[in-house]
Amino acid sequence: MIETIRIGHLLRETALSPYRNLVTRPTGAAVRTRIEDALSRSDCLTALLDFSDIELLDFSCAEEIVAKLLLAQASHRPRFVVLRGLRDDQHDAIEQVLTHHRLAVAALIAGGEPMLLGWVLPDARAAFTCVCRLGRACAGDVAEALSWPESRASEALEALTLHRLVRPEGDLRYPLLVA
């Protein structure tokens, strides 16, 4: 199951105005707290954060909302987190903040294509694209598709699993489904 959280809605409730800009660290922290509250009441394993109603996202809010949420998820009940509805400038802010913290998140771009934002090794990035293209894959599938030794594919899939960027089921890894 998926818990969809509309960031614009939370922002309007938090700021008590038709505010569409995520700026200032206190605003980001307040929105993140609302997200964490919603997730604490949910049994869903995947949180889909929908940014489609947001016009501006500054670096401090990217850090407060996305990076700190991912860091908190690692110590609490871990969930898969996927972002949707980001514009290019918002991708850039999140990418830089996550890279700084050595974190990564899956995001859906226009047309529903998945991509990674943040820090992962190039092999993990290639394996992520491969798993998304194949729909599911084990290390042997990735190795064959990318002409890699199976040990290299296995390491890349393990990195993706540790970052919670793919869903493991036995030896198979699945893309994070959000539909």
PECORLIN-V970104 format. One record per pair of residues at least 12 apart in sequence whose C-alpha atoms are under 8 Angstrom apart, sorted by sequence separation. I is the first residue (numbers start at 1). J is the second residue. If there is no record, write none. Layout:
BEGIN
I;J, I;J
END
This chain:
BEGIN
8;20, 15;27, 104;116, 105;117, 116;128, 130;142, 139;151, 14;27, 104;117, 105;118, 140;153, 104;118, 115;129, 139;153, 103;118, 104;119, 114;129, 127;142, 130;145, 139;154, 14;30, 102;118, 103;119, 104;120, 130;146, 138;154, 157;173, 14;31, 102;119, 103;120, 101;119, 102;120, 114;132, 139;157, 98;117, 99;118, 100;119, 11;31, 98;118, 99;119, 10;31, 97;118, 98;119, 83;105, 95;117, 96;118, 82;105, 83;106, 84;107, 85;108, 86;109, 94;117, 95;118, 7;31, 10;34, 81;105, 82;106, 83;107, 84;108, 85;109, 94;118, 95;119, 10;35, 81;106, 82;107, 83;108, 84;109, 85;110, 82;108, 91;117, 127;153, 66;94, 127;156, 128;157, 5;35, 67;97, 123;153, 127;157, 62;93, 63;94, 67;98, 22;54, 28;60, 29;61, 32;64, 47;79, 49;81, 51;83, 52;84, 53;85, 58;90, 62;94, 66;98, 124;156, 128;160, 139;171, 20;53, 21;54, 22;55, 23;56, 28;61, 32;65, 36;69, 45;78, 46;79, 47;80, 48;81, 49;82, 50;83, 51;84, 52;85, 57;90, 70;103, 123;156, 124;157, 138;171, 139;172, 20;54, 21;55, 22;56, 23;57, 24;58, 27;61, 28;62, 31;65, 32;66, 45;79, 46;80, 47;81, 48;82, 49;83, 50;84, 51;85, 52;86, 56;90, 59;93, 63;97, 67;101, 138;172, 20;55, 21;56, 22;57, 23;58, 25;60, 28;63, 29;64, 44;79, 45;80, 46;81, 47;82, 48;83, 49;84, 50;85, 51;86, 58;93, 59;94, 62;97, 63;98, 124;159, 137;172, 138;173, 3;39, 20;56, 21;57, 22;58, 24;60, 25;61, 28;64, 29;65, 46;82, 48;84, 50;86, 57;93, 67;103, 124;160, 136;172, 137;173, 23;60, 24;61, 28;65, 32;69, 128;165, 136;173, 137;174, 23;61, 59;97, 128;166, 136;174, 3;42, 22;61, 25;64, 120;159, 135;174, 136;175, 135;175, 3;44, 1;43, 2;44, 3;45, 5;47, 7;49, 8;50, 131;173, 132;174, 1;44, 2;45, 3;46, 4;47, 5;48, 6;49, 7;50, 8;51, 131;174, 132;175, 1;45, 2;46, 3;47, 4;48, 5;49, 6;50, 7;51, 8;52, 9;53, 131;175, 1;46, 2;47, 3;48, 4;49, 5;50, 6;51, 7;52, 8;53, 2;48, 4;50, 6;52, 7;53, 8;54, 6;53, 7;54, 128;175, 105;163, 104;163, 105;164, 106;165, 103;163, 105;165, 104;165, 106;176, 81;164, 80;164, 79;164, 80;165, 82;176, 80;176, 82;178, 46;176, 48;178, 46;178, 2;178
END
